[in-house]
Amino acid sequence: MNLDDWRSRINDLDNQILRLLNQRAEAVLHVGDLKRRQGAPIYAPEREAEIFRRLTTTNSGPLTAEAIGAIWREVLSASRALESPMTIAYFGPQATFTHQ
């Protein structure tokens, strides 16, 4: 395969990864809804630790465990953001430059 072929292959893989990430995000939205209805906390560090353990154990490379951890920290962070809207606090009334 030449460079263009490899780039095309990478583009196809990127599209598959994006599709799967969005499917995961849909599942996360359902989980977040269940957590809210059950009064469960959004952040579950034991669940995230289990995910990291499972992925690093099943990883056959060439990505390192550290790389897998870095990638999944971002995925899980984005997932938590979907489960719960961000709350921003500020000092003072709006429009007084304290809310920026």
C-alpha positions in Angstrom: 0.0 0.0 0.0 1.2 3.5 -0.7 0.8 6.6 1.5 -2.6 7.6 0.0 -3.9 4.0 0.6 -2.8 4.1 4.3 -4.3 7.6 4.8 -7.5 6.3 3.3 -7.4 3.4 5.7 -6.8 5.7 8.6 -9.7 7.9 7.5 -12.0 4.9 7.4 -10.9 3.8 10.9 -11.4 7.3 12.2 -14.9 7.3 10.9 -15.6 3.9 12.5 -14.1 5.2 15.8 -16.3 8.3 15.6 -19.4 6.3 15.0 -18.6 4.0 17.9 -17.9 7.0 20.2 -21.2 8.4 19.4 -22.9 5.1 20.1 -21.1 5.0 23.4 -22.3 8.6 24.1 -25.9 7.6 23.4 -25.5 4.8 26.0 -24.0 7.2 28.4 -27.0 9.5 28.1 -29.2 6.6 29.1 -26.9 5.8 32.0 -27.0 9.4 33.2 -30.8 9.4 33.0 -30.9 6.3 35.1 -28.4 7.7 37.6 -30.4 10.9 38.0 -33.7 9.0 38.6 -32.0 6.7 41.1 -30.2 9.5 42.8 -26.8 7.9 42.1 -23.7 10.0 41.7 -22.6 10.8 38.2 -18.9 10.3 39.0 -18.1 6.6 39.8 -14.4 6.3 40.3 -14.6 2.6 40.9 -16.3 2.1 37.6 -13.7 4.2 35.8 -10.9 2.3 37.4 -12.5 -1.0 36.3 -12.7 0.3 32.7 -9.0 1.3 32.8 -8.1 -2.2 34.2 -10.2 -4.0 31.6 -8.9 -2.0 28.7 -5.2 -2.2 29.7 -5.5 -5.9 30.4 -7.1 -6.7 27.0 -4.9 -4.2 25.1 -2.6 -6.1 22.7 -0.7 -3.1 21.5 0.9 -1.3 19.8 -0.6 1.4 22.0 0.9 1.5 25.5 -1.1 1.2 28.7 -0.3 4.9 29.3 -1.6 5.9 25.9 -4.8 3.9 26.4 -5.2 5.6 29.8 -4.8 9.0 28.3 -7.3 8.3 25.5 -9.9 6.9 27.9 -9.5 9.7 30.4 -10.7 12.0 27.7 -13.5 9.7 26.6 -14.7 9.3 30.2 -14.4 13.1 30.9 -16.6 13.7 27.8 -19.0 11.1 29.0 -19.3 12.7 32.5 -20.0 16.0 30.8 -22.9 14.4 28.9 -24.3 12.8 32.0 -24.6 16.0 33.9 -24.7 19.6 32.7 -21.9 21.8 33.7 -22.6 24.2 36.6 -20.7 27.5 36.7 -20.4 29.6 39.8 -19.5 33.3 39.8 -19.3 36.1 42.3 -21.6 39.1 42.0 -24.5 39.9 39.8 -24.6 39.2 36.1 -23.2 41.9 33.8 -20.7 43.1 36.4 -17.8 41.4 34.7 -17.7 38.9 37.6 -19.6 36.3 35.5 -17.0 36.0 32.7 
